[in-house]
Amino acid sequence: MDVSLRPVERDDAFALAALRLQQDREQGRASRDGFLVAYADAFLDDFAAYRGWLAEEGDGRPVGCLLAQRVRKLPTLARAGRPEWWYVQQVFVSTDCRREGIGRRLVHAAQEAATAERVRFLRLNASEAGRALFDATGFADPMDRLREWVPGQEP
């Protein structure tokens, strides 16, 4: 399969929206009017906060993506270098292109960029479908101290 990867650009907002729509529909979510425009607008509003890669077939059809949000903390005395990490929000490959190594290539592209840019770590929440890919590409449980608080929930 002739698929190339490249970094996401502003002009890719609708391609990313279409891939998100595919992913959500695959998970049984109903689409809603205006979703593509709302997604594209939100992505463009925060474009500088993201790093991403798009997988395209030879004819330019987008068939996969990885999108990571850049999280920047203020420097501390304990952390030398660039205090940035990436939260991988989405890794998706179209159904007809799976089992071709595209997901692995997308993850490797993010890992290579993170290494080159001295990012502290990549973090994600793996679905059951993605767990094997992330395990195979070196993701592990980071710590048992990770906690979450949700407004409105009783302790």
Buried (B, 14 or more C-beta within 10 A) or exposed (E): EEBEBEEBEEEBBBBBBBBBBBBBEEEEEEEEEEBBEEBBEEBEEEBEEBBBBBBBBEEEEBBBBBBBBBBEEEEEEEEEEEBBBBBBBBBBBBEEBBEBEBBBBBBBBBBEBBEEEEBBEBBBEBEEEBEEBBEEBEBEEEEEEEEEEEEEEEE
